[in-house]
Amino acid sequence: MQVTALEWGITIAVILGLFVFDFFAHVRTPHEPTFRESAVWSTVYITLALAFGGFVAWRWGSTFGGEYYAGFVTEKALSVDNLFVFLIIMTTFAVPRIYQQKVLLIGIVLALVMRGVFIAVGAAAISAFSWVFYLFGLFLIYTAVKLLRESGHEVEAEEKRDSRIVALAKRVLPTTDQYDGDKLVTRVDGRRVVTPLLLALLAIGFADLLFALDSIPAIYGLTEEPYLVFTANAFALMGLRQLYFLIGGLLDRLVYLSYGLAAILAFIGIKLVLHALHENTLPFVNGGEHVAVPEISTPVSLGVIIGVLIVATVASLLKTRGAARQDAK
């Protein structure tokens, strides 16, 4: 896949332009988005993401188009899980609803920047060392097991992490417990202090860093093209703010989502290990020769990912609907 510097430049400029538009059109004036506003713009961004996949297929072929779609669906699913953590952070810091948009948008931009760095590092590592796929694969399998163990205890884990971030921030920064509109820094008794809004942003930024450690190896298990990795991540993050307000009340009902994501991460981890064995150059594995193992194709990967997400979502809604009926009795 050959992507010119001009194509890279235009893509980055368009993505940044969309974020700038989002800020001035929706975030600059503090307000709580209506359901209709969130639904319309979530649909717009998802449509743009799907249309871009069509462009990739037209420009570079259906194989790369399929890889983009598989990466986008995976990253979008992981981003929904991120929303649950964002909700915990907003609750922990008691961020007023009208200011949550600003925190989310800045956090999402920071996430894209950090992921861009991880993508570049991952691409360099893969091009230099084929055995990196072993590390990515084993790390994803470990992450899947960790996700299963923490399932049902996400709130406690996130609150502990947030408390550590706040304690560290208060050691090095003057802080206040009072909000001053949507300001990140304000003045109290003539001294500049950090507001809880900035502390919430720091917590979201740290969470984004941890998410990047999972998501970047995962998508490199579906495509080795940095351009597709970057654009799939960018389009998955776009519209995440609107999705937060659109399905915020639904997040508590997705009780099996973490199980589904663990299954997806484990599946991609196994796919990466199989690919690493197929491309093996490590002297202590099969004498440095390639290992004849089956490789999982992109259409199969996309089918498994979508299937697992559908099963996890339907099972979650059926489970919580049944629980709601029992409570009503």
C-alpha positions as CSV (number, residue, x, y, z in Angstrom):
1,M,0.0,0.0,0.0
2,Q,1.6,3.2,-1.2
3,V,0.4,6.4,0.5
4,T,2.0,9.6,-0.7
5,A,3.1,12.4,1.6
6,L,0.4,14.6,0.0
7,E,-2.3,12.0,0.9
8,W,-1.0,11.8,4.5
9,G,-1.0,15.6,4.7
10,I,-4.5,16.0,3.4
11,T,-5.8,13.2,5.7
12,I,-4.3,14.8,8.8
13,A,-5.5,18.3,7.8
14,V,-9.1,17.0,7.3
15,I,-9.1,15.1,10.6
16,L,-7.8,18.2,12.5
17,G,-10.3,20.3,10.7
18,L,-13.2,18.1,11.8
19,F,-12.0,18.4,15.4
20,V,-11.7,22.2,15.1
21,F,-15.2,22.4,13.6
22,D,-16.5,20.2,16.5
23,F,-15.0,22.6,19.0
24,F,-16.3,25.9,17.5
25,A,-19.7,24.4,16.5
26,H,-20.6,22.5,19.6
27,V,-18.1,22.8,22.5
28,R,-17.0,26.4,22.6
29,T,-20.4,27.4,24.2
30,P,-20.9,25.2,27.3
31,H,-24.2,23.3,27.1
32,E,-25.5,19.8,27.6
33,P,-26.2,18.2,24.1
34,T,-29.8,17.1,23.4
35,F,-30.5,13.5,22.4
36,R,-31.3,14.7,18.9
37,E,-28.0,16.6,18.6
38,S,-26.0,13.6,19.8
39,A,-27.8,11.2,17.5
40,V,-27.5,13.3,14.4
41,W,-23.7,14.0,14.8
42,S,-23.0,10.4,15.9
43,T,-24.6,9.3,12.6
44,V,-22.7,11.9,10.6
45,Y,-19.3,10.7,12.0
46,I,-20.1,7.0,11.6
47,T,-21.2,7.7,8.0
48,L,-17.9,9.6,7.3
49,A,-16.0,6.6,8.7
50,L,-17.8,4.1,6.6
51,A,-17.5,6.3,3.5
52,F,-13.7,6.6,4.1
53,G,-13.5,2.8,4.1
54,G,-15.2,2.9,0.6
55,F,-12.5,5.4,-0.5
56,V,-9.7,3.1,0.8
57,A,-11.2,0.2,-1.1
58,W,-11.5,2.3,-4.3
59,R,-8.0,3.8,-4.0
60,W,-6.0,0.8,-2.8
61,G,-8.2,-2.2,-3.2
62,S,-10.8,-4.2,-1.3
63,T,-8.2,-6.0,0.8
64,F,-7.1,-2.8,2.4
65,G,-10.7,-1.6,2.6
66,G,-11.5,-4.8,4.6
67,E,-8.5,-4.2,6.9
68,Y,-9.7,-0.7,7.5
69,Y,-13.2,-1.8,8.4
70,A,-11.9,-4.5,10.7
71,G,-9.7,-2.0,12.5
72,F,-12.4,0.6,12.7
73,V,-15.0,-1.8,14.2
74,T,-12.4,-3.0,16.8
75,E,-11.3,0.5,17.8
76,K,-15.0,1.7,18.0
77,A,-15.8,-1.2,20.3
78,L,-12.9,-0.5,22.5
79,S,-13.8,3.2,22.5
80,V,-17.3,2.3,23.9
81,D,-15.6,0.6,26.8
82,N,-13.5,3.8,27.2
83,L,-16.8,5.7,27.6
84,F,-17.6,3.7,30.7
85,V,-14.3,4.8,32.3
86,F,-15.0,8.4,31.2
87,L,-18.4,8.2,32.9
88,I,-16.7,7.1,36.1
89,I,-14.2,9.9,35.9
90,M,-16.9,12.5,35.3
91,T,-18.8,11.2,38.3
92,T,-15.7,11.0,40.6
93,F,-14.9,14.7,39.9
94,A,-18.5,15.8,39.8
95,V,-18.0,17.5,36.5
96,P,-21.2,19.5,35.6
97,R,-22.9,18.1,32.5
98,I,-22.5,21.4,30.6
99,Y,-18.7,21.3,30.9
100,Q,-18.2,17.6,30.2
101,Q,-18.1,18.2,26.4
102,K,-14.9,20.3,26.7
103,V,-13.2,17.7,28.9
104,L,-14.1,14.9,26.5
105,L,-13.1,16.7,23.3
106,I,-9.7,17.8,24.7
107,G,-9.2,14.3,26.1
108,I,-10.0,12.7,22.7
109,V,-7.5,15.0,20.9
110,L,-4.9,14.0,23.4
111,A,-5.7,10.4,22.8
112,L,-5.3,10.8,19.1
113,V,-1.9,12.5,19.6
114,M,-0.7,9.7,22.0
115,R,-1.9,7.0,19.6
116,G,-0.1,8.7,16.7
117,V,3.1,8.3,18.7
118,F,2.4,4.7,19.5
119,I,1.5,4.0,15.8
120,A,4.8,5.5,14.6
121,V,6.8,3.5,17.2
122,G,4.8,0.3,16.4
123,A,5.4,0.7,12.7
124,A,9.1,1.2,13.2
125,A,9.4,-1.8,15.5
126,I,7.4,-4.0,13.1
127,S,9.5,-3.0,10.1
128,A,12.7,-3.7,12.0
129,F,11.8,-6.8,14.0
130,S,9.2,-9.3,12.9
131,W,9.3,-10.9,16.3
132,V,7.5,-7.9,17.7
133,F,4.2,-9.7,16.7
134,Y,5.0,-12.3,19.4
135,L,5.1,-9.5,22.0
136,F,1.9,-7.8,20.7
137,G,0.1,-11.1,20.6
138,L,1.1,-12.3,24.1
139,F,0.4,-8.8,25.5
140,L,-3.2,-8.8,24.1
141,I,-3.8,-12.3,25.5
142,Y,-2.6,-11.0,28.9
143,T,-4.8,-8.0,28.6
144,A,-7.8,-10.2,27.8
145,V,-7.2,-12.2,30.9
146,K,-6.8,-9.1,33.0
147,L,-10.0,-7.6,31.6
148,L,-11.9,-10.8,32.5
149,R,-10.5,-10.6,36.1
150,E,-11.5,-7.0,36.5
151,S,-14.9,-7.5,35.0
152,G,-17.5,-6.2,37.5
153,H,-14.9,-4.3,39.5
154,E,-14.2,-1.5,36.9
155,V,-15.5,1.3,39.1
156,E,-13.3,0.3,42.1
157,A,-10.2,0.0,39.8
158,E,-10.8,3.4,38.1
159,E,-11.6,5.2,41.4
160,K,-8.3,4.0,42.9
161,R,-6.4,5.2,39.8
162,D,-8.1,8.5,39.9
163,S,-7.3,9.0,43.6
164,R,-3.6,8.4,42.9
165,I,-3.7,10.9,40.0
166,V,-5.4,13.6,42.2
167,A,-2.9,12.9,45.1
168,L,0.1,13.3,42.7
169,A,-1.4,16.4,41.1
170,K,-2.0,18.1,44.4
171,R,1.6,17.5,45.5
172,V,3.0,19.4,42.6
173,L,0.2,21.8,41.7
174,P,-1.9,24.3,43.7
175,T,-5.5,23.2,43.4
176,T,-9.0,24.2,44.3
177,D,-12.1,22.1,44.9
178,Q,-14.3,24.7,43.3
179,Y,-15.2,25.0,39.6
180,D,-14.9,28.3,37.8
181,G,-17.1,27.8,34.8
182,D,-15.2,25.8,32.2
183,K,-11.8,27.2,33.1
184,L,-8.9,24.7,33.7
185,V,-7.0,27.3,35.7
186,T,-8.4,30.1,37.8
187,R,-7.3,32.6,40.5
188,V,-8.0,32.2,44.2
189,D,-6.8,35.0,46.6
190,G,-4.6,36.3,43.8
191,R,-2.9,32.9,43.2
192,R,-3.3,30.7,40.1
193,V,-4.7,27.3,40.9
194,V,-5.8,24.2,39.0
195,T,-9.6,23.5,38.9
196,P,-11.2,20.1,39.2
197,L,-11.9,20.3,35.5
198,L,-8.1,20.1,34.8
199,L,-7.8,17.2,37.2
200,A,-10.5,15.3,35.4
201,L,-8.8,16.0,32.1
202,L,-5.5,14.6,33.6
203,A,-7.4,11.5,34.6
204,I,-8.9,11.1,31.2
205,G,-5.5,11.6,29.6
206,F,-3.9,8.9,31.7
207,A,-6.8,6.6,30.9
208,D,-6.3,7.3,27.2
209,L,-2.6,6.4,27.6
210,L,-3.6,3.0,29.0
211,F,-6.2,2.5,26.3
212,A,-3.6,3.1,23.6
213,L,-1.4,0.4,25.0
214,D,-4.2,-2.1,24.3
215,S,-5.7,-0.7,21.1
216,I,-2.6,-0.1,19.0
217,P,-1.3,-3.7,19.3
218,A,-4.9,-4.9,18.6
219,I,-5.3,-3.0,15.4
220,Y,-1.8,-4.0,14.2
221,G,-3.1,-7.6,14.5
222,L,-5.6,-6.6,11.7
223,T,-3.4,-4.5,9.4
224,E,0.3,-3.6,9.2
225,E,-0.4,-0.4,7.3
226,P,0.3,2.7,9.5
227,Y,-2.1,4.8,7.4
228,L,-5.0,2.4,8.1
229,V,-4.1,2.1,11.8
230,F,-4.1,5.9,12.1
231,T,-7.3,6.6,10.2
232,A,-9.2,3.8,11.9
233,N,-8.2,5.2,15.2
234,A,-9.0,8.8,14.2
235,F,-12.5,7.9,12.9
236,A,-13.2,5.7,15.9
237,L,-12.4,8.6,18.2
238,M,-14.4,11.1,16.1
239,G,-17.9,11.3,17.4
240,L,-17.0,9.6,20.7
241,R,-18.1,12.8,22.5
242,Q,-21.5,12.6,21.0
243,L,-21.7,8.9,21.6
244,Y,-21.0,9.5,25.3
245,F,-24.1,11.6,25.6
246,L,-26.1,9.4,23.3
247,I,-25.7,6.1,25.1
248,G,-24.6,7.3,28.5
249,G,-27.7,5.8,30.1
250,L,-27.2,2.6,28.2
251,L,-23.6,1.9,29.4
252,D,-24.8,0.4,32.7
253,R,-26.8,-2.2,30.7
254,L,-23.8,-3.4,28.6
255,V,-22.8,-5.8,31.4
256,Y,-21.2,-8.4,29.1
257,L,-19.3,-5.9,27.0
258,S,-16.0,-6.4,28.8
259,Y,-16.3,-10.2,28.2
260,G,-16.9,-9.5,24.5
261,L,-13.9,-7.2,24.3
262,A,-11.7,-9.8,26.2
263,A,-12.7,-12.4,23.6
264,I,-11.9,-10.0,20.8
265,L,-8.5,-9.1,22.2
266,A,-7.7,-12.8,22.9
267,F,-8.7,-13.7,19.3
268,I,-6.5,-10.9,17.8
269,G,-3.7,-12.0,20.2
270,I,-3.8,-15.5,18.9
271,K,-4.0,-14.2,15.3
272,L,-0.8,-12.2,15.9
273,V,1.0,-15.2,17.4
274,L,0.1,-17.3,14.4
275,H,1.3,-14.6,12.1
276,A,4.5,-14.3,14.1
277,L,5.1,-18.1,13.8
278,H,4.4,-17.9,10.0
279,E,7.0,-15.1,9.6
280,N,9.3,-16.5,12.3
281,T,13.0,-15.6,12.3
282,L,13.8,-16.4,15.9
283,P,16.6,-19.0,16.0
284,F,15.2,-20.8,19.1
285,V,11.8,-21.3,17.4
286,N,11.9,-24.0,14.7
287,G,15.5,-23.3,14.0
288,G,14.7,-19.8,12.8
289,E,12.5,-21.2,10.0
290,H,8.9,-20.2,9.2
291,V,6.4,-22.4,11.0
292,A,3.6,-23.9,8.9
293,V,0.5,-22.6,10.8
294,P,-2.8,-21.4,9.5
295,E,-3.3,-17.7,9.3
296,I,-6.6,-16.0,9.9
297,S,-7.9,-13.9,7.0
298,T,-9.3,-10.3,7.3
299,P,-12.9,-11.3,6.4
300,V,-12.8,-14.0,9.1
301,S,-11.5,-11.5,11.6
302,L,-14.1,-9.0,10.7
303,G,-16.9,-11.6,11.0
304,V,-15.6,-12.8,14.4
305,I,-15.3,-9.3,15.8
306,I,-18.8,-8.2,14.7
307,G,-20.3,-11.6,15.8
308,V,-18.8,-11.3,19.3
309,L,-20.0,-7.7,19.7
310,I,-23.6,-8.6,18.6
311,V,-23.7,-11.6,21.0
312,A,-22.3,-9.5,23.9
313,T,-24.7,-6.6,23.3
314,V,-27.8,-8.7,22.9
315,A,-26.9,-10.9,25.9
316,S,-26.3,-7.7,28.0
317,L,-29.7,-6.2,27.0
318,L,-31.6,-9.4,27.7
319,K,-29.8,-9.8,31.0
320,T,-30.5,-6.3,32.2
321,R,-34.1,-6.3,30.9
322,G,-34.8,-9.5,32.9
323,A,-33.3,-7.9,36.0
324,A,-35.4,-4.8,35.5
325,R,-38.6,-6.9,35.3
326,Q,-37.7,-8.7,38.5
327,D,-37.1,-5.4,40.3
328,A,-40.4,-4.1,39.1
329,K,-42.2,-7.1,40.7
